[in-house]
Amino acid sequence: MEKIPILKVGQFLLVTIQVDMHDRLALTLQDDLTNRIVKTEAKGVLIDISGLEIVDSFIGRVLSNIATVSQLLDAETVVVGMQPAVAITLVELGLSLTGIRTALSVDRGIALLQNSLGLPSQENGNHVQP
């Protein structure tokens, strides 16, 4: 079965979606990510959707669910790398992605989480663990 890798970067988890999302894969990601938040006690989740050209209403709801569950588990969520066409589609579908903050890049997303959580900035010191 197809899985999306979840990497640990400091106190955060990084998910980079490089494949077309289908409903089953989105639900698997939601379950896997929830389990990793608990296992690693992550304080933040970055979801890089720069590889997605299309986000339908179901995927939008799953992203919103991930943010809600993450918040309940004491982790903030930032979606990074959203393409302009994806943003337009989400607005047209009426999806506000409640609870999700956005940033243009992974670096900006990490800085946003660090600032929000009062963590010291780690310029070029991020260590990625699978």
N, C-alpha and C positions, 0 to 999 in steps of 0.2 A: 504494500500500500504506500502511496505517495505521502511524504511528510515534508513539512517546511522546517528547516533548521532554526533552532533558537539558541543564540549565543549569549554568554554572560560577559558583560563589559562593565567591570567594576561592580557597582551596586545595581546595575540595570540589566535588563534582558533586551536583546536586539533580534528582531524578526525581519528578515529581508525577503519579501515575496517576489520571486523571480519567475513564477509560473502563472498561467491563467488559473484563477481561483474558480473552483466549482463548489457547489453547496457542501458536499461531503468533506472536501479538503478544508473548507472554512470551519466546519464544526469540529474536525479533528484538531485544527490549529487552536481553536478556543479551548478545548480540553487539555491539550498538551501545554499550552501557555499557562493556564490556570495551575496545573500541577507543578510546573517549573517555578512559578512565583512562590508557591508554598515551600517547595524544596530548597530554593536558594535564598528565600526571604528578600527577594528583590524589592527595591524601593521605587523602581520605575520600569516602564515598558516602552520601547521604541518600535513602532511598526513602520517599516520602510515599504511604501507602496509605489515607489518610482517605476517599478517594472510593470505595473498594472495600467492598461489602457482603458479598461472598463471596470466600473464598480456598479453592480446592480443593487436593487433595494435589499435583497437578502444579504449580500456581502456587507452593505452599509449597516444593516441591523446587527450582524455578527460583530463588526468592529465596535459598534456602540455597546453591545453586550460585554465584549472583552473589557472595555473601559470601565463599565459598571462593576463587573466582577473583580477586576484589578483593584479598583478603589476600595471595595469591601475587604480586600486582602492587603490593604495599606500600601498599594503601589499606584503611582500616577501613570497615565498613558499619553503618549505623544505620537501622532501619526506624522511621518515625514515623507517628503518627496512626492507629494500629490501633484499629478499632472493637471494643467489648466482644464482640459476636457473632462477629467474626472470630477473636479470641483464644480464645473458647470452642470454636469449630470446629476450630482448629489443635490444641488440647489433645485434643479428641475423636478427631481423626485420628491422634494420636500423633506429631505433627510438633513437634520441639523447636527448629527453625530454628537449628541449631548454627552458631556463629560470628557470629550476628547479634545486635547489641544493639538495644534499643528505647528510644524516648522518646515522650512524649505529643504533642510538637509539633516543628515544624522548628526553632524557636529553641532548645528544649531539646536537640535532636539536634546542632545546631551547637555548643552549649556543651559537650556530652558529648565530641564529637570534638576540640574545641580543648583541653579538659582532658586527655584521653587522650594527645594528641600533644604536650602541653606548649607549645601555641601561645598567644599572648596573646589575650585576649578582645577581640572587635571589636564592642562595643555600638553598634548602629545604624550600623555602618560597613561592612556587607556590600554588596558591589557585584555585581549579577547580570549575567552575560554569557551570551548564547545560544550 
